[in-house]
Amino acid sequence: MITIIDYQMGNLRSVQKGFEKVGCAATISSDPAEIARAGKLVLPGVGAFADAIAELRRRDLVEPIKEHIAAGRPLLGICLGLQLLFDVSYEDGQHAGLGVLPGEVVRFDVPREYKVPHMG
């Protein structure tokens, strides 16, 4: 079973509908115990890194996510969800991430005429 992590920072129903469209059952949960038991996890995310990591901590979801990964079970990070897996983000200051992936999330160094992030 696929479990989509609900920490109030993502387009959860859209992700769930995407899985359903390809014939995969997926549940949405914010329950740490259910997340710890999940066979496969999806960590979606839309919004600011600092707010997202704070919500994961506030909801006691950090350890279940880390234990899931340490056990070798699959996790798909989508957008901000992937960024949260890194050591640190420099979006609006410096914020520690989950530290599952080594590296830093930094802003692209692009000319001002290009919008970052580019959507579409």
Summary of the structure (lengths in Angstrom):
residues: 120
radius of gyration: 14.7
end to end distance: 30.4
largest distance: 46.3
contacts: 344
relative contact order: 0.17
helix: 32%
strand: 22%
